[in-house]
Amino acid sequence: MAEIEIYTDGACSGNPGPGGYGVILRCGPHTRELSGGFARTTNNRMELIAVIKGLEALKRPSRVTLYTDSRYIYDAVTKGWLWRWKARGWRREGGERVKNVDLWERLLAQLNRHQVTFVWVKGHADNPYNNRCDRLAQEASRAPSLPEDPGYREEEHCGGLF
């Protein structure tokens, strides 16, 4: 099995607002960068999409060390929340519906495909790959004519206020 390092980051101008993601894949001397964005989305969706896009880019099952500065993702995976949410029909312990189910399901598919170890890194600190991912995400969020995020639902992210 190939050993891959993936660095990810997501960004959003406003929350919700235009957002982007950045990914760096590393295998030995080889490096590949990915980025993209959406016109209206959230920071958490961009963080998740970065992780998913990185894992989906791998052509065969691999051993992956995945670096993220998102506690949302890191905690959901490493503390087992993700599997408990799924077992409860995508509900949190108190019965509240989990947000971003479309993306959590895509992530689960990738976690079943690859052997992934998650590593949390402090954002905007001394990790050059995380900093590069942040720049990729920021640039992508400012691209002209961004597409709509097909999974973003206003009512899900605004608490049904309007």
N, C-alpha and C positions, 0 to 999 in steps of 0.2 A: 504494500500500500504506500502510495506517495505521502510524503510529509509536507504539509502546506502551512504557511502562516497567512492569516487574513487579518487585516486591520480595517476597521469600519468607523464611519461617523455619519451623522445626519444633522441637518441644519434647517431652520425655518425662520423666515422673517415675519414675525407675528406668529401667533399660535392659536388659531389657524392662520395660514398665509402661504405665500410661495415657499417651497421647500426643495432641498436637494440632498443627495447622498453621495458619499465618496467611499471607495473601496480600493485597497491595495492587496494584491495576491502576490505571495513570494514563495518560490520553490528553488532552493539552491541559488544560483546566480540570476535566475529569471524573475522578472517583476512585471506585473500587469496592473494598470489602473482602470477603474470603472467609475462612472458618475452619471447622474441623471437627476431629473427633478419633476415637480408637479406644480401646477398653478395654485392650488388650494389644498393644503394638507396640514399635518401637525408634525412637531418635532419627533414625537414617539414613533409615528408612522415612518418617518425618514430613517430613524435609527434602525427600525426593524427591516425596512426594505434594503438598507445597506448590508445587513447581515445575510439576508436571504439572497440578494444578488451575488454576493461573494460566494456563498455555498453553491448556488445554482450554476455558477460559471465553471465549476469543476466537472470535467468530462467523465470521471469515474470515481467510485467511492475512495475516500482519502482519509488520512489522519490529519486533523486540522487543529491548530492552535489559533483561536479566534480572539482578537483583542478588540474590546469595546470600551467606550467611556460612559456607556448607558447603564446606570444602575437598574433601570426598568427592565432591560433585557437580561443583564447579568443575574439579578436576583430572581427573576421569573424562572430562569433555567437552573441555576445552581442551587436554589432553595426548594426546587420541586414544585413551585406554584403552577407552572405551565401544565403539568400533567394533572394536578388536582383540579384546575379550572376546567380542563377538558372532561374529566370524569364527572364533574358536576353539571355538565351541559353548558359550559362556558359561563359559569357563574362563580363569583367570588364567595368566600366563606359566608358573608352576610346576605347572599342572594342577589347582589348587584351584578348586572350583566358586564362581562369582560369586554373592553374596547379592543378594536383591531383584530377580531376573531379571524377575518380573512387572512391576515398576515401571520398570526400565530399558527394557523393550520399549515400554511406554506413552510414555516420554520420547522414545525414538527416533521414534515415530510423529509426535509433535509437532515434533520437530526437522526432520523431513522436510516438515512443513506450513508452518512459519514460518521466517523468517530471524532467528535468535537469536544475540545477542552476550551472553556471560556476563561479569559483572563481580563479582569477589569484594570483599566489604566486611567489615570487622572487626565481629564480633558484639558487642553490648552496648557500643557506642562512641558516636560522635557522629552517626550517621545516623538521623534521626528516623523514617524509613519502616521501616528495619530494626528499630528499637526498638518501633514500633507492631506490626509483624508478630510480634515476640517476645511482646508482651502478648496479642495475639489467640491465638497458639498456646498460651500458658500457660493462658489462660481456657478455651479449648476442651478442653484436657487435663483440666480439673477439672469439666467438665459432668457432670451426673448421667446415668446409663443410657447410657453410650457404647456404640456397636455394636462388634462384633468386627471386627478388621482381616482381611478375607477372604484376604489374601495372606501374612499372618504365619505362619511355620512355626517352631515352637519348636526343632525339631532343627536347622534351618538356622542359627539364631542362637545356639545354645548349644553348637555344635561336636559335636553328637551325644552329649553327656555323659549324657543321660537320655531 
